[in-house]
Amino acid sequence: MKILLAGASGAVGRPLIARLLREGHEVWGMVRRAENLPVIQALGASPVEGDALDRAGMFALLDRVRPDVVIDQLTSLPSSPFDLAQRLPADRVLRLEGGGNLHDAARAVGVRRYIQQSCGFYLKGEGGLATEESPLRTDAPGGIGESARMYEALEKRVLSDGVMEGVALRYGFFYGPRTWYWPDGAFSLHVRKGEVPVIGVGRGMFSFIHVDDAAQATAAALRRLGEEAVYYQNDLSGASNQRARSFLGLEPKNTPWLEEI
Ligand SMILES: NC(=O)c1ccc[n+]([C@@H]2O[C@H](COP(=O)([O-])OP(=O)(O)OC[C@H]3O[C@@H](n4cnc5c(N)ncnc54)[C@H](OP(=O)(O)O)[C@@H]3O)[C@@H](O)[C@H]2O)c1
């Protein structure tokens, strides 16, 4: 499959390139900064430079690459969670508007499936762990509520497209190389400096996923059947031609596939 990966130089993008190539796909890795093009090249993918916020640029890029599948891993997050509040507005613009440009451009060139990064840690578990059925915490205070509403909008965009098959992957907090939660990551450094207090009884539960595991699941989402394909193969009832036989004299003869069996 030919895949365009947006956010290719990020914490998930890099292991995802390796995984997709191992599984035999042709991967085009999109980055915004030219200095990251050699990174993509070194990982074995075809590098392509593009700013998701440049709508015309996205249409031109998609027209040039013409992938079967687009994977949106666009983020604009800081290297330290302590700077999150300042960066969230720009991150939201990138995901909503930049991702929207990418999504529209993908549809325009006939992309078959669009895989969207979403979030599993702002879900509302009712008295236990949240599941796929759980709603996002859109009524949470401040930035959490705003982010949850953003993820809700992203999910709606891909799942209700009607033309492309949409998949929204609700990842946990990423850990692994290049993340906040790796031994050299910003969160770990803040903990070691004693800068992360436990607030109240500290009973909030963090669900993590290693970036390599996220890459494995994302690669699997390329092939998993969409809801409609499952429905076709399991729920269609067929239709009787009895009435057409008796009223119209229908005698179906053109069934060559039956003769070949
Ligand atoms: N959901 C999450 O991703 C998430 C959640 C919580 C915490 N974090 C933490 O945030 C940190 C960074 O995560 P990350 O790897 O996702 O971010 P990242 O390393 O900054 O990667 C973001 C990717 O998006 C691309 N990009 C950014 N702006 C773009 C634009 N306008 N047009 C096209 N591409 C653009 C970047 O390309 P360039 O590099 O070329 O700019 C890069 O490939 C990690 O430490 C992680 O632990 C992430």
PDBQT file of the ligand as one rigid body, heavy atoms in Angstrom, charges set to zero:
ROOT
HETATM    1  N1  LIG A 301      -0.725  12.733  21.138  1.00  0.00    +0.000 N 
HETATM    2  C1  LIG A 301       0.546  13.052  21.212  1.00  0.00    +0.000 C 
HETATM    3  O1  LIG A 301       1.260  13.068  20.246  1.00  0.00    +0.000 OA
HETATM    4  C2  LIG A 301       1.106  13.413  22.549  1.00  0.00    +0.000 A 
HETATM    5  C3  LIG A 301       0.291  13.503  23.632  1.00  0.00    +0.000 A 
HETATM    6  C4  LIG A 301       0.832  13.888  24.854  1.00  0.00    +0.000 A 
HETATM    7  C5  LIG A 301       2.155  14.167  24.917  1.00  0.00    +0.000 A 
HETATM    8  N2  LIG A 301       2.933  14.068  23.821  1.00  0.00    +0.000 N 
HETATM    9  C6  LIG A 301       4.345  14.395  23.932  1.00  0.00    +0.000 C 
HETATM   10  O2  LIG A 301       4.686  15.454  23.058  1.00  0.00    +0.000 OA
HETATM   11  C7  LIG A 301       6.023  15.293  22.633  1.00  0.00    +0.000 C 
HETATM   12  C8  LIG A 301       6.117  15.491  21.162  1.00  0.00    +0.000 C 
HETATM   13  O3  LIG A 301       5.264  14.564  20.522  1.00  0.00    +0.000 OA
HETATM   14  P1  LIG A 301       5.238  14.343  18.984  1.00  0.00    +0.000 P 
HETATM   15  O4  LIG A 301       6.299  13.402  18.542  1.00  0.00    +0.000 OA
HETATM   16  O5  LIG A 301       3.853  13.993  18.629  1.00  0.00    +0.000 OA
HETATM   17  O6  LIG A 301       5.591  15.794  18.386  1.00  0.00    +0.000 OA
HETATM   18  P2  LIG A 301       6.754  16.212  17.458  1.00  0.00    +0.000 P 
HETATM   19  O7  LIG A 301       7.997  15.465  17.679  1.00  0.00    +0.000 OA
HETATM   20  O8  LIG A 301       6.801  17.705  17.552  1.00  0.00    +0.000 OA
HETATM   21  O9  LIG A 301       6.192  15.775  16.001  1.00  0.00    +0.000 OA
HETATM   22  C9  LIG A 301       5.188  16.460  15.396  1.00  0.00    +0.000 C 
HETATM   23  C10 LIG A 301       5.208  16.114  13.906  1.00  0.00    +0.000 C 
HETATM   24  O10 LIG A 301       4.274  16.960  13.253  1.00  0.00    +0.000 OA
HETATM   25  C11 LIG A 301       4.961  17.683  12.227  1.00  0.00    +0.000 C 
HETATM   26  N3  LIG A 301       4.393  19.016  12.082  1.00  0.00    +0.000 N 
HETATM   27  C12 LIG A 301       4.255  19.965  13.043  1.00  0.00    +0.000 A 
HETATM   28  N4  LIG A 301       3.678  21.072  12.517  1.00  0.00    +0.000 NA
HETATM   29  C13 LIG A 301       3.435  20.799  11.201  1.00  0.00    +0.000 A 
HETATM   30  C14 LIG A 301       2.859  21.522  10.123  1.00  0.00    +0.000 A 
HETATM   31  N5  LIG A 301       2.395  22.790  10.257  1.00  0.00    +0.000 N 
HETATM   32  N6  LIG A 301       2.771  20.920   8.916  1.00  0.00    +0.000 NA
HETATM   33  C15 LIG A 301       3.227  19.669   8.733  1.00  0.00    +0.000 A 
HETATM   34  N7  LIG A 301       3.787  18.933   9.706  1.00  0.00    +0.000 NA
HETATM   35  C16 LIG A 301       3.893  19.504  10.925  1.00  0.00    +0.000 A 
HETATM   36  C17 LIG A 301       6.395  17.761  12.656  1.00  0.00    +0.000 C 
HETATM   37  O11 LIG A 301       7.231  18.022  11.556  1.00  0.00    +0.000 OA
HETATM   38  P3  LIG A 301       8.582  18.862  11.812  1.00  0.00    +0.000 P 
HETATM   39  O12 LIG A 301       9.339  18.087  12.864  1.00  0.00    +0.000 OA
HETATM   40  O13 LIG A 301       9.290  18.904  10.525  1.00  0.00    +0.000 OA
HETATM   41  O14 LIG A 301       8.170  20.203  12.324  1.00  0.00    +0.000 OA
HETATM   42  C18 LIG A 301       6.563  16.363  13.246  1.00  0.00    +0.000 C 
HETATM   43  O15 LIG A 301       6.770  15.426  12.212  1.00  0.00    +0.000 OA
HETATM   44  C19 LIG A 301       6.471  13.910  23.051  1.00  0.00    +0.000 C 
HETATM   45  O16 LIG A 301       7.395  14.069  24.073  1.00  0.00    +0.000 OA
HETATM   46  C20 LIG A 301       5.219  13.232  23.554  1.00  0.00    +0.000 C 
HETATM   47  O17 LIG A 301       5.497  12.463  24.695  1.00  0.00    +0.000 OA
HETATM   48  C21 LIG A 301       2.443  13.697  22.633  1.00  0.00    +0.000 A 
ENDROOT
TORSDOF 0
